[in-house]
Amino acid sequence: MEHLEEATLLRQQGHRLTPQRLQVLQVVKSNARHLTAEEIHAAIVPEQPYIDIATVYRSLQWLQAVGLVAPINIGDGRLRYEYRHRGDHHHHLICQECEQETEIPDDVFAMLKTTIEERYGFTIQLEHLAIPGHCAACRVVMVQRS
């Protein structure tokens, strides 16, 4: 298992980092796509056949609490997890036709947040938003079909 700089930082902050938590973090961090808990479990089992899915879920909850992973629901009813880079706050546009994901920066919502706060006195706390819809390419295909 590679050494993760997050492990050093967390230990310096007094957190207990178990091998299971490190393995879950490493799998999430090293994967370019968002993974379900089951996919994370399947990636760990070849190296650690005795790790159970409940341990993966507990590790994900802990990693979320310390801010290293973020859950995302892309609309299929299954939570997926993504590594959170420090200072990188973004959201996702998810095409429901081809499943393409496009990351969009948090500042895209700045005007919306301001408008809602001014109009309703409500402060939005957008952590990690997935917006379903259709990408440009799929919209073209859908128009051609109709």
N, C-alpha and C positions, 0 to 999 in steps of 0.2 A: 504494500500500500504506500503510495507516495505521501510525502510530508505535506500537509496543508498549512499555509500561513494562518488560516482561521483557527486551527487547533492551538497554535501558540498563543494567539490573542485571547481566545476563550479561556485557556488555562491561566493566563496572566490575570484575567478578570475573576478568577475563582470558580469557574464552571468545571464540572466533572465531565470529561469527555471519554465516553466508553468506546471500545473498538467498534461496536455496532453503529453508534452515532457517526463515527468517522467514516465507516464504510458507506452508510447511506448518503452522507454529504459528498463523498468522493464520486459516487455513481451519479448523483444529481448534477454535480458541478461539471463532470466530464462529458455529459451527454448534451448534444446540441438541441435536442427536442425535449418537450415536456413529458415527464414520465408519471405513470400511475404508481401507487404503492405496490401493486402487484408486479409491475415491470421492474421496479427497483428491487423487489424481493428476488425475482427471477435472475437478475444480474448478479446478486450477491451469493445465491445458493451454490454455484459451482465452487466458490472459494470457502464458503462457510455453510455446509449443508444442514447445520443444526439451528440456524437462525430462522425464527418463525415470523409470519406476517404481522403478528401483534407487536413484535419488537420493532419492525420497520415502521408501523404506524406511530408507535410511541416516540421513536427517534425523529420522525417527521414533525410531530407535534412540538417536540423540544426544539428542533432546528428552526421551526417557524417562530417559536417564542423568543429565541435569541436573534432573530432577524436574518438568518442565513438562507432560508428557503421561503418561497411564497406559493400558496396554493392558487390554482387557476381552474375555473370551470369553463370549459369551452362549449358547453351546451349539450353534451351527450350524457350528462348525469354522473360522470366520473371525474373526481378531482385529480388534477395532475399537478406536479410540483416542478418548480423552476428555481435555480440558484439565483440568489439576490446579490448582485454586485453592490458594494458600498457606494451610495450616491446615485445609483442607477434606478430611477423610478420610472417605470413605463407600463403601458397597457397593451392590449392585443386586439387586432381586428381578425376575426376568424371567419373564413369563407365556409358556409354550410354546404356548399356544393363540392368543392375540391379540397377542403380542409387546409388551405393555405393560411399561414399565420403571418401577420405583419405587425411588427412592434411599432408603437407610436409613443412619443414622449409625453410625460405628464403635463407639460405646459400647453398641450393642445386643449386641455380642459380648463385653462385659467379663466377665460371669459365666462364659461358656464358656471364655474365655482363662484365667481364674483357676482354674477347675475342672481343665482339662487340665494346667496347670502344676503344680498341687498333686498331682494324682493320678498323672501320668506324668513330671513333671520336664521337660516339654517346653514351650518358649516358642513360641507361634504368632506368625508374622509375616504378618498379613493385610494385603496391600497394596491390593488392589482386587478384591473377590470378587463374582462373579455367581452367584446362586442360582436355578436353574431351578425352575419349579413352575407353579401355576395361580392366577390372581387370583380374587377372590371372585365377580366377575360370570361368569367362564368356568366356575367350579365349579358355579354354579347351573344354567347351561345344560347342563353335562355330567350333572348329576343328573337333570334333566328328560328328557334323551335316553335315560337308562337305565331 
